[in-house]
Amino acid sequence: MRKHGRAQDEVLAELAGLRERDVPWKRVLNSICTVPHEAALLAGQAALDSNLGDLRIFRGCRAAEQKALALMGDLLGKPDCAGSLVSGGTEANLLAMYVARKRRPDIAQPEIVAGETVHYSLGKVCDLLGIRLRTVALDARFRMRPDAAREAINGNTIALIGTAGSSEFGAVDPIGELAAIAQQHELYFHVDAATGGFIIPFARALGHDLPQFDFSVPGVCSIAMDPHKYGLSIIPAGAVFFRTQELRDSIQLESFFNATPTHHSLIGTRSGAAAAATYAVLETLGFDGYTEITRRNYRVMGYLVERLERQGYRLVAPPQLNIVNVDLPDAVEVMRALEECGWIISVSKRFRHCLRLVVTQHVDEAMVDAFVERLLTIAAPPAY
Ligand SMILES: Cc1ncc(COP(=O)(O)O)c(C=O)c1O
């Protein structure tokens, strides 16, 4: 650290210069996170000094957090479910598996079963909790196969996980069938809806054929959903919900201060900015506002698909949510070449023939046009 500080203006100017290195959103097609809604940005900025690790001081922020949780619980079909705002999908999945682990202290070598497209955060979670992750086969649309799940369950299985919107494909596992299997085996069933949680309810309202994934499905024990993704809140805003308070309380820890007598999440000192931002965007948009955004995202995605297919590119599967995967044999090279031209897209390390394009709030038709034109100069459609 320097002995004498620098002028604040100079430091801020340096930072502004550093931020210019960030790729502008208009060239970003790999990110599920996007430009937050203005209400979220304003509310978050106003609460940057808060600490939800001290509830004696930040009573108002705490109230905003509770209100945000109640709105999301309502969206998930169970206003009296027990939720926590957390730092993101990773922490939400961790807390859900912590609960699942606590339920079965009798199993010495616990395992969980999930589809091959389970998010890599579950790999971290299993490593931390000493759980073996068993991944099972997918169908042609990259959804977990219930028959494969059934086969993978054994005496050590403590939980089954369904993904409602995989990161790689936006694929939604057959949640109802998986929940029924979990019930038959008396297993804990967690739904990772970090990506799909803020799309599926609105897409269903628009008539898209997507499975229900929330607490209206018997057997769903917990759900992860991220306001900082399609919820348009600021980072870090994740959320985990348990069907009962009892489940949530199974991981309750006492602190030695009165300010937060009990903890239900991993992080102690934590900003209330994301809670305020999440409440602000939920209230500002309401169900109709999110539905309109979802309608728009599907429209732009449809335009992208149409433009790609018209040029002769083929998709690996019809998209369920707002993630498009193009079948390209040399997808990694194409990704690198696009990045050299300033475009950020992604390719899964597991499915290397898929160029993955995410459509979210900052993507519009003009951006799609610019992207497809650029793609054509880099990789002509192959002879499939
Ligand atoms: C399905 C799914 N689960 C979990 C996560 C992890 O979320 P985070 O990066 O917010 O921890 C993601 C992130 O993209 C995701 O798509």
The ligand as an ORCA input file, in Angstrom:
! r2SCAN-3c Opt
* xyz 0 1
  C     -28.558    -23.033    -13.072
  C     -27.533    -22.249    -12.321
  N     -27.262    -22.574    -11.040
  C     -26.356    -21.906    -10.321
  C     -25.665    -20.847    -10.846
  C     -24.635    -20.137    -10.009
  O     -25.044    -18.841     -9.749
  P     -24.017    -17.724     -9.205
  O     -22.988    -17.573    -10.279
  O     -24.911    -16.554     -9.022
  O     -23.440    -18.221     -7.928
  C     -25.918    -20.459    -12.172
  C     -25.167    -19.357    -12.794
  O     -25.233    -19.097    -13.960
  C     -26.884    -21.169    -12.923
  O     -27.173    -20.846    -14.190
*
